[in-house]
Amino acid sequence: MELSAAPGEVVALLGPNGAGKSTALRALAGLLPLTRGRILLEGRDITALPTESRPIGMVFQDYLLFAHMSALENVAFGPRCRGTDKRRARREAAEFLARVGLGDHARSRPAALSGGQAQRVALARALAVRPRLLLLDEPLSALDAHTRLTVRSQLRRHLDDFDGAAIVVTHDPLEAMVLADRVTILEHGTVVQNGTPAEVAQHPRTEYVARLVGLNLYRGRARGTTVDIGSGPGSARIAAREPGRGEVFVAFPPRAVALYRERPTGSPRNTWRLTIDGIERLGDQVRVHLDGELALSAEITPAALAELRMEPGEKAWACVKATEVDSYPA
């Protein structure tokens, strides 16, 4: 697996549980040995360096603040371990706490801090060693949903001010899109996609990524604007917006799917008779899952569902305009 991050760049490692995200982060920090390969940081090989000698700061998922120390002492701990005298370490720690907006909480112990405040102390502690690589392992997962919104925007601002490389591990696609300049997708310990948040969202390359960004995704062979999905009795055909040739991906959003009880009139280029596999409510929308020659998801309003009077197990016609179908090389 090859992973890279440039100075001033924030890279999000995104993937399902067990994909290898945290393992990669711990290997970079020196907490796990490499079986092969090497780690280069600003041109310097740090593969053999012990953890305490690497110019790396890390924010752990549960922050791991020292409960018996104040916020100031927690932040000063790193510089003290690296030989900075006590007075200077405390002065620098106070500066970093002020930078993350916690200057007036210097004497507070972790038990007296909110989740968001503890996260910022952990970030200040990681930055206080003046790292060239900042590692953050699920930095917002311990926060409740309301706090996460505020802390996420604050974290993005602090990452913008960091001139080293930063790698954020997350399983939350929104978190990755908001925090990162580039997203690297891991599956089974392998990089399967890499690009800007917009590139990944618009052109997913695996079923996992398609589910994350909410697209129906298929792989097939293009002949002009016609794409054949599979072969034999279970094959399907999709008409796309742009012509292509050879192996391609085709994708369209669930909102582009129109559902009918009877075959629609006219001549829509993408029409399939499918079986309703499941129905779930998502806020003010309803997600309908269908299966047959294609497995796809449609997104309709509750009013439309009530009008259609559809239930799981029933047949429905699904239609998608060719202009809604994007295709790109596989």
C-alpha positions in Angstrom: 0.0 0.0 0.0 1.4 3.4 -0.9 0.2 6.5 1.0 1.4 10.0 0.6 0.7 13.5 2.0 2.3 16.8 1.0 3.3 19.6 3.4 0.2 21.6 4.2 -2.1 18.9 2.8 -4.8 17.1 4.8 -5.4 13.5 3.6 -8.4 11.5 4.9 -8.1 7.7 5.1 -11.6 6.4 4.6 -12.7 2.8 4.6 -14.9 0.2 6.3 -14.0 -1.5 9.6 -11.0 -3.7 9.2 -9.8 -2.0 6.1 -6.4 -1.2 7.7 -6.9 2.5 8.4 -5.8 2.6 12.1 -3.1 0.0 11.3 -1.6 2.3 8.7 -1.7 5.2 11.2 -0.1 3.2 14.0 2.7 2.0 11.6 3.4 5.7 10.7 3.6 6.6 14.3 6.0 3.7 15.0 3.5 1.8 17.3 3.5 -1.1 14.9 6.5 -2.5 13.0 6.5 -2.5 9.2 6.9 -6.0 7.6 8.1 -4.4 4.4 8.5 -0.9 2.8 9.6 2.3 4.4 8.4 5.6 5.7 9.9 8.8 4.3 9.1 12.1 6.0 10.3 15.2 4.1 12.9 13.0 2.4 14.2 11.5 5.6 13.8 7.7 6.2 12.3 7.4 9.7 11.3 3.7 9.3 13.8 2.5 12.0 13.3 5.4 14.4 11.5 4.7 17.7 8.2 6.5 18.2 9.6 9.1 20.6 12.2 10.2 18.1 9.8 10.7 15.1 8.7 14.2 14.3 5.1 13.1 14.6 2.1 14.2 16.6 -0.9 12.0 17.2 -4.5 12.6 18.3 -5.9 9.3 19.5 -9.6 8.3 19.1 -10.2 8.5 22.9 -7.7 11.4 23.3 -5.7 9.5 26.1 -5.2 12.6 28.2 -3.5 12.0 31.5 -6.3 12.2 34.1 -4.0 13.3 36.9 -2.6 16.3 34.9 -4.1 19.6 34.1 -4.7 20.7 30.5 -1.5 22.7 30.6 0.6 19.8 32.0 -0.9 17.5 29.3 0.2 19.8 26.5 3.6 20.4 28.1 4.3 16.7 28.4 5.5 16.2 24.9 8.1 19.1 24.9 9.3 18.0 28.3 9.9 14.4 27.0 12.0 15.9 24.2 14.2 17.8 26.6 12.6 21.2 26.8 13.0 22.7 30.3 9.9 22.9 32.5 9.4 26.7 32.4 9.7 26.9 28.6 7.5 23.8 28.1 4.7 25.3 30.2 5.0 28.6 28.3 4.7 26.9 25.0 1.9 24.8 26.3 0.0 27.9 27.3 0.5 29.3 23.8 -0.9 26.2 22.1 -3.9 26.1 24.5 -4.6 29.7 23.6 -4.3 28.8 19.9 -7.1 26.2 20.3 -9.3 28.6 22.4 -8.6 27.0 25.8 -6.3 29.5 27.4 -8.7 29.9 30.4 -8.8 26.1 30.9 -5.1 25.6 31.6 -5.7 24.4 35.2 -8.6 22.1 34.3 -8.1 18.4 34.5 -9.6 16.2 31.8 -12.6 15.1 33.9 -13.7 18.8 34.1 -13.6 19.2 30.3 -16.3 18.7 27.8 -15.7 16.2 24.9 -15.0 19.0 22.5 -12.6 20.7 24.9 -10.8 17.4 25.6 -10.4 16.9 21.8 -8.8 20.4 21.5 -6.4 19.7 24.4 -5.4 16.5 22.6 -4.8 18.4 19.4 -2.8 21.1 21.3 -0.7 18.3 22.9 0.0 16.8 19.4 1.0 20.2 18.0 3.2 21.1 20.9 5.9 18.7 19.8 6.1 20.8 16.6 5.6 17.7 14.3 6.1 17.6 10.6 3.4 14.9 10.4 0.1 15.1 12.3 -1.9 11.9 12.7 -5.6 11.9 13.8 -7.4 8.6 14.5 -11.2 9.1 14.4 -10.8 12.5 16.1 -14.5 13.2 16.3 -16.0 9.8 17.0 -16.1 10.3 20.8 -18.3 13.4 20.4 -22.1 13.6 20.3 -23.7 14.6 17.1 -24.3 18.3 18.1 -20.8 18.8 19.4 -19.3 17.1 16.4 -20.6 19.8 14.0 -18.9 22.6 16.0 -15.7 20.8 16.7 -15.4 19.7 13.1 -15.3 23.2 11.7 -12.8 24.3 14.4 -10.6 21.3 13.6 -10.6 22.2 9.9 -9.5 25.7 10.8 -6.6 24.4 13.0 -5.6 22.0 10.2 -5.5 24.9 7.8 -3.0 26.6 10.0 -0.7 23.5 10.2 2.1 23.7 7.7 3.1 20.0 7.9 1.3 17.0 6.4 -1.8 15.7 8.2 -3.5 12.3 7.9 -7.0 11.8 9.4 -8.5 8.4 9.8 -12.3 8.3 9.6 -15.2 6.0 8.6 -17.5 9.1 8.2 -17.7 10.3 4.5 -18.9 13.7 5.5 -16.1 14.1 7.9 -13.6 13.2 5.2 -15.2 15.6 2.7 -15.1 18.5 5.1 -11.7 18.0 6.7 -9.6 16.7 3.8 -7.9 18.2 0.7 -7.6 14.6 -0.6 -9.3 11.3 0.2 -7.7 7.9 0.1 -10.0 4.9 0.2 -8.8 1.7 1.8 -10.4 -1.7 1.4 -8.8 -4.9 2.6 -5.5 -3.1 3.2 -5.4 -1.8 -0.4 -5.8 1.7 -1.8 -8.8 1.4 -4.1 -9.3 5.1 -4.9 -7.5 8.4 -4.3 -8.5 11.9 -5.2 -10.1 15.2 -4.1 -13.4 14.9 -2.2 -15.2 16.1 -5.4 -13.5 13.5 -7.6 -14.3 10.6 -5.2 -17.9 11.7 -4.8 -18.6 12.1 -8.5 -16.7 9.1 -9.7 -16.7 6.2 -7.2 -14.8 3.1 -8.2 -16.1 0.5 -5.8 -19.5 -0.5 -4.4 -18.4 0.6 -1.0 -17.5 4.1 -2.2 -20.7 4.3 -4.2 -22.8 3.5 -1.1 -20.9 6.2 0.9 -21.6 8.9 -1.6 -25.1 7.7 -2.4 -24.9 6.6 -6.0 -26.0 3.5 -8.0 -22.8 2.1 -9.6 -22.2 -0.5 -12.2 -19.2 -1.7 -14.3 -19.7 -2.7 -17.9 -18.5 -2.5 -21.4 -19.4 0.6 -23.4 -20.3 0.8 -27.1 -21.0 4.4 -27.7 -23.6 5.5 -25.2 -24.8 2.0 -24.6 -23.2 0.1 -21.7 -23.7 -3.7 -21.3 -23.7 -4.8 -17.6 -22.8 -8.5 -17.2 -23.4 -11.1 -19.8 -25.9 -14.0 -20.4 -29.4 -14.2 -18.9 -28.6 -11.9 -16.0 -27.2 -9.1 -18.2 -28.7 -5.6 -18.4 -28.1 -2.6 -20.6 -27.8 1.1 -19.6 -27.9 4.1 -21.8 -25.4 6.8 -20.6 -25.1 10.6 -21.3 -21.7 10.5 -23.0 -20.3 7.9 -25.4 -17.5 5.6 -24.2 -15.5 2.6 -25.3 -14.3 -0.5 -23.4 -14.6 -1.0 -19.7 -16.4 1.8 -17.9 -18.2 2.6 -14.7 -21.8 4.0 -15.0 -23.4 5.8 -12.1 -26.6 7.7 -11.3 -28.2 9.0 -8.1 -31.2 7.4 -6.5 -33.2 10.7 -6.9 -32.8 10.2 -10.7 -34.9 7.0 -10.6 -38.6 7.3 -11.3 -41.0 4.5 -10.2 -44.2 3.4 -11.8 -46.7 0.6 -11.2 -47.4 0.2 -14.9 -44.9 0.5 -17.8 -44.5 4.2 -18.5 -45.6 5.6 -21.9 -43.1 7.2 -24.2 -39.7 5.7 -24.9 -37.4 6.2 -21.9 -34.1 4.6 -22.8 -33.5 3.1 -19.3 -36.5 1.1 -18.2 -36.4 -2.1 -16.1 -39.1 -4.1 -14.4 -37.8 -4.9 -10.9 -38.9 -6.4 -7.6 -39.1 -4.1 -4.5 -36.6 -5.5 -2.0 -37.0 -3.1 0.8 -38.3 0.4 1.8 -36.6 2.7 4.3 -37.4 6.2 5.4 -34.5 8.8 5.3 -35.7 12.0 6.8 -38.2 13.6 4.4 -37.4 11.0 1.7 -38.0 7.3 1.2 -35.3 5.0 -0.2 -36.7 2.1 -2.2 -34.4 -0.8 -2.9 -35.1 -2.9 -6.0 -33.6 -6.0 -7.5 -33.8 -8.0 -10.7 -31.7 -7.5 -13.9 -30.2 -4.6 -12.0 -30.0 -3.9 -8.3 -30.6 -0.2 -7.6 -32.0 2.3 -5.1 -34.6 5.0 -5.8 -35.3 8.0 -3.7 -38.9 9.3 -3.7 -41.2 11.3 -1.4 -43.5 9.7 1.2 -46.4 11.1 -0.8 -45.2 9.4 -4.0 -44.8 6.1 -2.1 -48.4 6.5 -0.8 -49.7 7.2 -4.3 -47.9 4.2 -5.7 -49.1 1.9 -2.9 -46.0 -0.3 -3.2 -44.8 -3.0 -0.8 -41.8 -5.2 -0.6 -42.1 -8.2 -3.0 -44.2 -6.3 -5.5 -43.1 -5.5 -9.1 -42.3 -1.9 -10.2 -41.0 -0.2 -13.3 -37.9 1.9 -12.7 -36.9 4.5 -15.2 -33.8 6.7 -15.5 -33.1 9.3 -18.2 -29.9 8.8 -20.1 -28.9 12.4 -19.3 -28.8 11.4 -15.6 -26.3 8.6 -16.2 -22.6 9.4 -15.9 -20.0 7.1 -17.4 -16.2 7.1 -17.0 -13.3 4.8 -17.7 -12.9 1.8 -15.3 
